[in-house]
Amino acid sequence: MAWQVYDAKARFSEFLDASLNQGPQIITRRGVEAAVLISIDEWKHLRERARQSIPDPLLDPNAPHDIPVGPRRPFKLRPFDFGDGE
């Protein structure tokens, strides 16, 4: 269900109960979706799922400190036409 900002503010207790009982509730501002209210259990589930599916080797203390980079391919110089100055 989508709630307009002023309805969500005016009926916050009902808005919160809806997110706990019915699932995520969308907040709209001037007819445009702006935010979502979800239960804390859903939030924890989403965070854990994201942590498992997107490993961050830069934050992993056990990750290698060097990232191997393969050799570069030789490059070719292309001729450049300087024109005749006109």
N, CA, C and O atoms as CSV, one atom per row, in Angstrom:
chain,resi,resn,atom,element,x,y,z
A,1,MET,N,N,0.838,-1.190,0.000
A,1,MET,CA,C,0.000,0.000,0.000
A,1,MET,C,C,0.877,1.244,0.000
A,1,MET,O,O,1.953,1.250,0.597
A,2,ALA,N,N,0.431,2.266,-0.650
A,2,ALA,CA,C,1.146,3.538,-0.693
A,2,ALA,C,C,0.446,4.556,0.201
A,2,ALA,O,O,-0.780,4.670,0.202
A,3,TRP,N,N,1.241,5.281,0.950
A,3,TRP,CA,C,0.743,6.321,1.855
A,3,TRP,C,C,1.311,7.658,1.414
A,3,TRP,O,O,2.494,7.756,1.088
A,4,GLN,N,N,0.482,8.678,1.402
A,4,GLN,CA,C,0.994,10.023,1.171
A,4,GLN,C,C,1.658,10.485,2.461
A,4,GLN,O,O,1.281,10.043,3.546
A,5,VAL,N,N,2.633,11.359,2.351
A,5,VAL,CA,C,3.412,11.796,3.511
A,5,VAL,C,C,2.517,12.293,4.636
A,5,VAL,O,O,2.692,11.898,5.788
A,6,TYR,N,N,1.571,13.144,4.317
A,6,TYR,CA,C,0.744,13.706,5.390
A,6,TYR,C,C,-0.113,12.640,6.061
A,6,TYR,O,O,-0.365,12.736,7.262
A,7,ASP,N,N,-0.575,11.616,5.318
A,7,ASP,CA,C,-1.329,10.519,5.932
A,7,ASP,C,C,-0.436,9.685,6.844
A,7,ASP,O,O,-0.840,9.303,7.942
A,8,ALA,N,N,0.777,9.406,6.381
A,8,ALA,CA,C,1.710,8.619,7.193
A,8,ALA,C,C,2.042,9.352,8.492
A,8,ALA,O,O,2.152,8.727,9.547
A,9,LYS,N,N,2.202,10.668,8.419
A,9,LYS,CA,C,2.496,11.444,9.621
A,9,LYS,C,C,1.287,11.487,10.558
A,9,LYS,O,O,1.424,11.293,11.766
A,10,ALA,N,N,0.126,11.737,10.002
A,10,ALA,CA,C,-1.079,11.889,10.814
A,10,ALA,C,C,-1.518,10.570,11.440
A,10,ALA,O,O,-2.079,10.560,12.537
A,11,ARG,N,N,-1.268,9.458,10.752
A,11,ARG,CA,C,-1.729,8.145,11.232
A,11,ARG,C,C,-0.542,7.203,11.400
A,11,ARG,O,O,-0.589,6.048,10.978
A,12,PHE,N,N,0.536,7.717,12.029
A,12,PHE,CA,C,1.778,6.961,12.093
A,12,PHE,C,C,1.624,5.600,12.761
A,12,PHE,O,O,2.210,4.621,12.301
A,13,SER,N,N,0.846,5.524,13.837
A,13,SER,CA,C,0.662,4.250,14.524
A,13,SER,C,C,0.040,3.213,13.589
A,13,SER,O,O,0.465,2.058,13.563
A,14,GLU,N,N,-0.960,3.627,12.828
A,14,GLU,CA,C,-1.600,2.732,11.858
A,14,GLU,C,C,-0.620,2.376,10.737
A,14,GLU,O,O,-0.579,1.236,10.272
A,15,PHE,N,N,0.159,3.357,10.315
A,15,PHE,CA,C,1.174,3.165,9.281
A,15,PHE,C,C,2.216,2.133,9.738
A,15,PHE,O,O,2.594,1.244,8.975
A,16,LEU,N,N,2.668,2.260,10.978
A,16,LEU,CA,C,3.635,1.318,11.538
A,16,LEU,C,C,3.031,-0.079,11.651
A,16,LEU,O,O,3.674,-1.062,11.282
A,17,ASP,N,N,1.811,-0.174,12.154
A,17,ASP,CA,C,1.141,-1.480,12.262
A,17,ASP,C,C,0.993,-2.151,10.892
A,17,ASP,O,O,1.158,-3.365,10.765
A,18,ALA,N,N,0.683,-1.352,9.877
A,18,ALA,CA,C,0.545,-1.913,8.528
A,18,ALA,C,C,1.871,-2.487,8.042
A,18,ALA,O,O,1.892,-3.535,7.396
A,19,SER,N,N,2.978,-1.810,8.346
A,19,SER,CA,C,4.276,-2.332,7.906
A,19,SER,C,C,4.632,-3.617,8.646
A,19,SER,O,O,5.300,-4.490,8.091
A,20,LEU,N,N,4.188,-3.736,9.900
A,20,LEU,CA,C,4.475,-4.945,10.680
A,20,LEU,C,C,3.586,-6.114,10.272
A,20,LEU,O,O,4.028,-7.263,10.279
A,21,ASN,N,N,2.346,-5.829,9.921
A,21,ASN,CA,C,1.380,-6.892,9.628
A,21,ASN,C,C,1.211,-7.213,8.143
A,21,ASN,O,O,0.938,-8.358,7.781
A,22,GLN,N,N,1.370,-6.212,7.291
A,22,GLN,CA,C,1.092,-6.400,5.868
A,22,GLN,C,C,2.341,-6.366,4.996
A,22,GLN,O,O,2.272,-6.695,3.811
A,23,GLY,N,N,3.464,-5.980,5.550
A,23,GLY,CA,C,4.698,-5.892,4.770
A,23,GLY,C,C,5.070,-4.451,4.480
A,23,GLY,O,O,4.457,-3.524,5.009
A,24,PRO,N,N,6.066,-4.267,3.646
A,24,PRO,CA,C,6.573,-2.919,3.351
A,24,PRO,C,C,5.480,-1.954,2.899
A,24,PRO,O,O,4.587,-2.311,2.130
A,25,GLN,N,N,5.575,-0.722,3.399
A,25,GLN,CA,C,4.624,0.333,3.073
A,25,GLN,C,C,5.377,1.463,2.376
A,25,GLN,O,O,6.397,1.941,2.874
A,26,ILE,N,N,4.874,1.878,1.238
A,26,ILE,CA,C,5.522,2.910,0.433
A,26,ILE,C,C,4.981,4.280,0.820
A,26,ILE,O,O,3.781,4.447,1.037
A,27,ILE,N,N,5.878,5.258,0.904
A,27,ILE,CA,C,5.494,6.641,1.179
A,27,ILE,C,C,5.683,7.423,-0.110
A,27,ILE,O,O,6.727,7.335,-0.756
A,28,THR,N,N,4.666,8.188,-0.476
A,28,THR,CA,C,4.765,9.017,-1.674
A,28,THR,C,C,4.765,10.484,-1.296
A,28,THR,O,O,4.158,10.889,-0.305
A,29,ARG,N,N,5.452,11.266,-2.100
A,29,ARG,CA,C,5.451,12.721,-1.934
A,29,ARG,C,C,5.076,13.303,-3.282
A,29,ARG,O,O,5.781,13.106,-4.272
A,30,ARG,N,N,3.975,14.013,-3.316
A,30,ARG,CA,C,3.447,14.597,-4.558
A,30,ARG,C,C,3.266,13.537,-5.645
A,30,ARG,O,O,3.513,13.787,-6.824
A,31,GLY,N,N,2.829,12.345,-5.219
A,31,GLY,CA,C,2.543,11.275,-6.163
A,31,GLY,C,C,3.751,10.470,-6.608
A,31,GLY,O,O,3.610,9.560,-7.425
A,32,VAL,N,N,4.938,10.781,-6.092
A,32,VAL,CA,C,6.161,10.078,-6.472
A,32,VAL,C,C,6.639,9.245,-5.283
A,32,VAL,O,O,6.740,9.751,-4.165
A,33,GLU,N,N,6.932,7.967,-5.530
A,33,GLU,CA,C,7.428,7.106,-4.452
A,33,GLU,C,C,8.725,7.678,-3.901
A,33,GLU,O,O,9.657,7.964,-4.653
A,34,ALA,N,N,8.780,7.845,-2.561
A,34,ALA,CA,C,9.934,8.492,-1.949
A,34,ALA,C,C,10.665,7.609,-0.948
A,34,ALA,O,O,11.885,7.714,-0.817
A,35,ALA,N,N,9.947,6.740,-0.238
A,35,ALA,CA,C,10.577,5.928,0.799
A,35,ALA,C,C,9.715,4.704,1.076
A,35,ALA,O,O,8.597,4.580,0.578
A,36,VAL,N,N,10.270,3.799,1.889
A,36,VAL,CA,C,9.559,2.581,2.272
A,36,VAL,C,C,9.762,2.357,3.759
A,36,VAL,O,O,10.870,2.529,4.268
A,37,LEU,N,N,8.703,1.975,4.462
A,37,LEU,CA,C,8.810,1.573,5.861
A,37,LEU,C,C,8.663,0.066,5.913
A,37,LEU,O,O,7.676,-0.493,5.434
A,38,ILE,N,N,9.669,-0.593,6.506
A,38,ILE,CA,C,9.640,-2.049,6.646
A,38,ILE,C,C,9.884,-2.413,8.099
A,38,ILE,O,O,10.396,-1.606,8.875
A,39,SER,N,N,9.516,-3.633,8.460
A,39,SER,CA,C,9.733,-4.093,9.830
A,39,SER,C,C,11.223,-4.324,10.063
A,39,SER,O,O,11.982,-4.514,9.113
A,40,ILE,N,N,11.633,-4.308,11.315
A,40,ILE,CA,C,13.038,-4.519,11.643
A,40,ILE,C,C,13.482,-5.925,11.250
A,40,ILE,O,O,14.635,-6.117,10.862
A,41,ASP,N,N,12.599,-6.900,11.340
A,41,ASP,CA,C,12.954,-8.264,10.930
A,41,ASP,C,C,13.256,-8.311,9.435
A,41,ASP,O,O,14.214,-8.957,9.010
A,42,GLU,N,N,12.436,-7.624,8.642
A,42,GLU,CA,C,12.671,-7.565,7.199
A,42,GLU,C,C,13.990,-6.844,6.904
A,42,GLU,O,O,14.747,-7.268,6.031
A,43,TRP,N,N,14.263,-5.763,7.625
A,43,TRP,CA,C,15.501,-5.013,7.449
A,43,TRP,C,C,16.722,-5.894,7.737
A,43,TRP,O,O,17.680,-5.905,6.964
A,44,LYS,N,N,16.681,-6.627,8.845
A,44,LYS,CA,C,17.797,-7.511,9.196
A,44,LYS,C,C,17.981,-8.597,8.144
A,44,LYS,O,O,19.107,-8.934,7.782
A,45,HIS,N,N,16.871,-9.141,7.656
A,45,HIS,CA,C,16.932,-10.172,6.625
A,45,HIS,C,C,17.577,-9.616,5.347
A,45,HIS,O,O,18.432,-10.270,4.750
A,46,LEU,N,N,17.175,-8.428,4.936
A,46,LEU,CA,C,17.728,-7.820,3.728
A,46,LEU,C,C,19.211,-7.499,3.883
A,46,LEU,O,O,19.993,-7.697,2.953
A,47,ARG,N,N,19.597,-7.006,5.055
A,47,ARG,CA,C,21.021,-6.702,5.302
A,47,ARG,C,C,21.870,-7.957,5.254
A,47,ARG,O,O,22.946,-7.958,4.655
A,48,GLU,N,N,21.395,-9.033,5.884
A,48,GLU,CA,C,22.151,-10.286,5.890
A,48,GLU,C,C,22.249,-10.857,4.483
A,48,GLU,O,O,23.298,-11.355,4.076
A,49,ARG,N,N,21.166,-10.781,3.759
A,49,ARG,CA,C,21.151,-11.296,2.387
A,49,ARG,C,C,22.122,-10.508,1.499
A,49,ARG,O,O,22.839,-11.088,0.684
A,50,ALA,N,N,22.136,-9.197,1.663
A,50,ALA,CA,C,23.054,-8.365,0.884
A,50,ALA,C,C,24.499,-8.671,1.269
A,50,ALA,O,O,25.375,-8.711,0.405
A,51,ARG,N,N,24.745,-8.880,2.528
A,51,ARG,CA,C,26.100,-9.171,2.999
A,51,ARG,C,C,26.595,-10.490,2.408
A,51,ARG,O,O,27.777,-10.620,2.087
A,52,GLN,N,N,25.711,-11.455,2.264
A,52,GLN,CA,C,26.094,-12.756,1.728
A,52,GLN,C,C,26.258,-12.728,0.217
A,52,GLN,O,O,27.097,-13.452,-0.319
A,53,SER,N,N,25.491,-11.924,-0.471
A,53,SER,CA,C,25.513,-11.949,-1.926
A,53,SER,C,C,26.528,-10.982,-2.537
A,53,SER,O,O,26.925,-11.153,-3.689
A,54,ILE,N,N,26.945,-9.982,-1.787
A,54,ILE,CA,C,27.892,-9.011,-2.325
A,54,ILE,C,C,29.096,-8.921,-1.386
A,54,ILE,O,O,29.147,-8.038,-0.530
A,55,PRO,N,N,30.059,-9.825,-1.538
A,55,PRO,CA,C,31.230,-9.744,-0.679
A,55,PRO,C,C,32.052,-8.498,-1.018
A,55,PRO,O,O,32.133,-8.097,-2.179
A,56,ASP,N,N,32.641,-7.908,-0.025
A,56,ASP,CA,C,33.454,-6.721,-0.238
A,56,ASP,C,C,34.898,-7.042,0.116
A,56,ASP,O,O,35.273,-6.977,1.287
A,57,PRO,N,N,35.715,-7.389,-0.875
A,57,PRO,CA,C,37.088,-7.768,-0.579
A,57,PRO,C,C,37.911,-6.635,0.016
A,57,PRO,O,O,38.922,-6.889,0.671
A,58,LEU,N,N,37.502,-5.399,-0.197
A,58,LEU,CA,C,38.253,-4.284,0.372
A,58,LEU,C,C,38.062,-4.183,1.886
A,58,LEU,O,O,38.924,-3.652,2.586
A,59,LEU,N,N,36.941,-4.688,2.389
A,59,LEU,CA,C,36.675,-4.630,3.822
A,59,LEU,C,C,37.030,-5.925,4.542
A,59,LEU,O,O,37.000,-5.975,5.772
A,60,ASP,N,N,37.361,-6.960,3.799
A,60,ASP,CA,C,37.683,-8.261,4.395
A,60,ASP,C,C,39.110,-8.242,4.928
A,60,ASP,O,O,40.050,-8.086,4.149
A,61,PRO,N,N,39.297,-8.398,6.256
A,61,PRO,CA,C,40.660,-8.360,6.800
A,61,PRO,C,C,41.516,-9.536,6.340
A,61,PRO,O,O,42.743,-9.465,6.415
A,62,ASN,N,N,40.896,-10.610,5.869
A,62,ASN,CA,C,41.653,-11.770,5.414
A,62,ASN,C,C,41.888,-11.770,3.908
A,62,ASN,O,O,42.483,-12.706,3.373
A,63,ALA,N,N,41.433,-10.742,3.232
A,63,ALA,CA,C,41.605,-10.674,1.781
A,63,ALA,C,C,43.064,-10.377,1.456
A,63,ALA,O,O,43.770,-9.768,2.259
A,64,PRO,N,N,43.512,-10.804,0.286
A,64,PRO,CA,C,44.894,-10.480,-0.094
A,64,PRO,C,C,45.060,-8.974,-0.260
A,64,PRO,O,O,44.136,-8.275,-0.676
A,65,HIS,N,N,46.243,-8.493,0.068
A,65,HIS,CA,C,46.490,-7.055,-0.016
A,65,HIS,C,C,46.893,-6.635,-1.422
A,65,HIS,O,O,46.823,-5.456,-1.770
A,66,ASP,N,N,47.310,-7.592,-2.220
A,66,ASP,CA,C,47.679,-7.303,-3.601
A,66,ASP,C,C,46.618,-7.892,-4.522
A,66,ASP,O,O,46.159,-9.017,-4.327
A,67,ILE,N,N,46.249,-7.133,-5.497
A,67,ILE,CA,C,45.313,-7.631,-6.495
A,67,ILE,C,C,46.126,-7.906,-7.750
A,67,ILE,O,O,46.692,-6.984,-8.337
A,68,PRO,N,N,46.191,-9.173,-8.169
A,68,PRO,CA,C,46.999,-9.479,-9.351
A,68,PRO,C,C,46.416,-8.827,-10.604
A,68,PRO,O,O,45.208,-8.860,-10.838
A,69,VAL,N,N,47.286,-8.249,-11.383
A,69,VAL,CA,C,46.893,-7.601,-12.627
A,69,VAL,C,C,47.660,-8.276,-13.745
A,69,VAL,O,O,48.884,-8.398,-13.682
A,70,GLY,N,N,46.950,-8.711,-14.756
A,70,GLY,CA,C,47.592,-9.382,-15.879
A,70,GLY,C,C,48.428,-8.422,-16.698
A,70,GLY,O,O,48.334,-7.206,-16.533
A,71,PRO,N,N,49.247,-8.971,-17.580
A,71,PRO,CA,C,50.083,-8.102,-18.416
A,71,PRO,C,C,49.223,-7.281,-19.374
A,71,PRO,O,O,48.161,-7.721,-19.815
A,72,ARG,N,N,49.701,-6.098,-19.679
A,72,ARG,CA,C,48.983,-5.232,-20.617
A,72,ARG,C,C,49.252,-5.687,-22.034
A,72,ARG,O,O,50.333,-6.181,-22.353
A,73,ARG,N,N,48.273,-5.517,-22.859
A,73,ARG,CA,C,48.457,-5.845,-24.268
A,73,ARG,C,C,49.286,-4.749,-24.921
A,73,ARG,O,O,49.188,-3.581,-24.545
A,74,PRO,N,N,50.094,-5.123,-25.890
A,74,PRO,CA,C,50.830,-4.067,-26.605
A,74,PRO,C,C,49.836,-3.177,-27.350
A,74,PRO,O,O,48.798,-3.644,-27.818
A,75,PHE,N,N,50.162,-1.923,-27.450
A,75,PHE,CA,C,49.244,-1.023,-28.133
A,75,PHE,C,C,49.852,-0.595,-29.468
A,75,PHE,O,O,51.069,-0.615,-29.648
A,76,LYS,N,N,48.999,-0.218,-30.375
A,76,LYS,CA,C,49.429,0.217,-31.703
A,76,LYS,C,C,49.210,1.717,-31.811
A,76,LYS,O,O,48.181,2.241,-31.385
A,77,LEU,N,N,50.170,2.383,-32.375
A,77,LEU,CA,C,49.993,3.800,-32.656
A,77,LEU,C,C,49.301,3.946,-33.996
A,77,LEU,O,O,49.705,3.336,-34.986
A,78,ARG,N,N,48.281,4.738,-34.020
A,78,ARG,CA,C,47.584,4.983,-35.274
A,78,ARG,C,C,48.130,6.256,-35.893
A,78,ARG,O,O,48.485,7.203,-35.191
A,79,PRO,N,N,48.191,6.267,-37.191
A,79,PRO,CA,C,48.675,7.494,-37.844
A,79,PRO,C,C,47.705,8.647,-37.566
A,79,PRO,O,O,46.491,8.460,-37.485
A,80,PHE,N,N,48.272,9.821,-37.425
A,80,PHE,CA,C,47.461,11.003,-37.150
A,80,PHE,C,C,47.693,12.010,-38.263
A,80,PHE,O,O,48.833,12.321,-38.609
A,81,ASP,N,N,46.623,12.504,-38.809
A,81,ASP,CA,C,46.720,13.480,-39.878
A,81,ASP,C,C,46.686,14.880,-39.283
A,81,ASP,O,O,45.657,15.315,-38.767
A,82,PHE,N,N,47.811,15.587,-39.354
A,82,PHE,CA,C,47.883,16.929,-38.818
A,82,PHE,C,C,47.238,17.948,-39.754
A,82,PHE,O,O,47.038,19.104,-39.379
A,83,GLY,N,N,46.925,17.529,-40.935
A,83,GLY,CA,C,46.327,18.435,-41.910
A,83,GLY,C,C,47.388,19.365,-42.481
A,83,GLY,O,O,48.573,19.240,-42.172
A,84,ASP,N,N,46.965,20.258,-43.284
A,84,ASP,CA,C,47.943,21.161,-43.898
A,84,ASP,C,C,47.823,22.578,-43.317
A,84,ASP,O,O,48.347,23.533,-43.890
A,85,GLY,N,N,47.133,22.707,-42.180
A,85,GLY,CA,C,47.051,23.988,-41.492
A,85,GLY,C,C,45.967,24.915,-42.007
A,85,GLY,O,O,45.877,26.057,-41.556
A,86,GLU,N,N,45.163,24.470,-42.915
A,86,GLU,CA,C,44.106,25.340,-43.447
A,86,GLU,C,C,42.806,25.086,-42.771
A,86,GLU,O,O,41.806,25.728,-43.093
